[in-house]
Amino acid sequence: MKRTKHLRLGFFIGLITISFNATSQTNAKESKMRGQGIYDTNCVTCHMANGEGITGAFPPLAKSDYLMADTERSIKTILEGANGAMKVNGTTYYGAMVAYNTLTDQDIADVLNYIRNSWGNEGDVIEAKAVAKLRQ
């Protein structure tokens, strides 16, 4: 009887874990899909559809060491914009990016989830609450 209880408890915990993991993966996939639309509307003009940017003018997001090195910096760049020198994949870019602080916290999380998981990038999921924390 005791063994049966333990088996049932173990089975129940396993189901919860699988369910939670599947939900997280679904949410990440949905976030990335929403992020692609936001990217196409706001970012594609400078960073191109393939994320490779324009050499000498707009840095690449594809396989970008700068982007992937610091999640908080990536969030702040969208919230506050960027100005001045930026070294990406060994090339220094001088320029400016406008702030996109009119996007919602969820929009910023979504677009970063798209960018950070496209074109050879592999990043952790960013949640809206991380954006909200840095927006303050």
N, C-alpha and C positions, 0 to 999 in steps of 0.2 A: 504494500500500500504506500509506504513512504517513497519507494523507488518510483512508483507511478506518479506521485505528486511532483517529484523532482523532474521527471521527464516532461510532464505537462508544463511546468514552470519554464523549463529550458526551451521547450517548443514555443511557448508564448513569447518569451524574450526574443527568440530568434525571429519570429514573425514581425515583431515590432521593429527590430533592427533592420530587417529587409525592407519593410514598408517605409521606414524613415529614409533609408538610403535611396530607394526608388523615387520617393517624393523629391529628395534633394537633387537627384540627377534630372528629373523632369523639370523642376524649377530652373535649374541651370540652363537646360536646353531652351526653355521658353524665354529666359532672360536674354540669351544669346540671339535668339530669333528677333526679339523686340529691338535689341541693340543694333542689329544689322539695318533696320529701317531708320533708326536715329543716325547711324553712321552715314547712310546714303543721303540723308537730308542735310547733315551738318558738316561732315568731315571729308567726304569723297572728293570735293573740288580740289583740295590741297594735297591730301594724302593718297589719292587715287583709289580706284576700286580694288586694286590688288594690294593696297597698303604699303606700296613701295615709295610713296612720296615723289618729289621731284628733286633730283640731284642738285645740290647747291642752293636750293630754295626751301623745300619743305622736307623735313626728315622722315625716314621710313618708320612705319609702325610694324611692318613685317619683320619678324626675327630681330626685334629691336632690343638691344641690351639696356638702353636707357629706360625704356618703357617698363620692362620686366623687372628691373632692379629695385624699384621702390613704388609700392602700391599707393602709399599716401601721396607721394609726389605726383603720381599719375592723376589721382583724384583732384588734387589742388590745381594742377595744370588746367583741367577742364573748368573748375570753379573760378579760378583767378586769371587764367590765361598765362602766357609766357612771353618773355622779352629778353633778348640778349643771346649770348653764346650758349649752345647746347651741343654736347658731343654725343653722337649716336653712331654706334658701330664703327668707331674710329674716325669719323668725319665730323668736323665742327660746322654747325649751322648757326647763322646769325639771322635773326628775324623775330617776328612777333606772331603770337596766336591770340585771338580775342578770347575773352572769358565767355563761357557758356553757362553762366550761373542762373540763367532763366530756365534751364532744364530742371526737372524735378530730381530729387535724390534717386528715385528709381530709374529715371532715364539715364542718369550718369552711370549708375551701377550697371545697367543693361548695356550701354555702349562700351563700357570698359570690359564687360564680360565677353562681348563680341570681339573687340580688338585683341584682348589678351588671350583669346583662344582661337585665333584665325591666323592664316599665313605662316604657320610654323611656330607660333607662340603657344605656350601651354601655361596657363595661370590659374590660380585658385579663384573661386567664385567671390565676387565682391557683392556685398549686400548693401541695400539702401541705407541702413543704419550707420554703416561706416562712412558714407558720404555725408549724412546728416551731422555726424560728430565733427567732421572737418569743416563743414559749412559755417559752423558757429563762430 
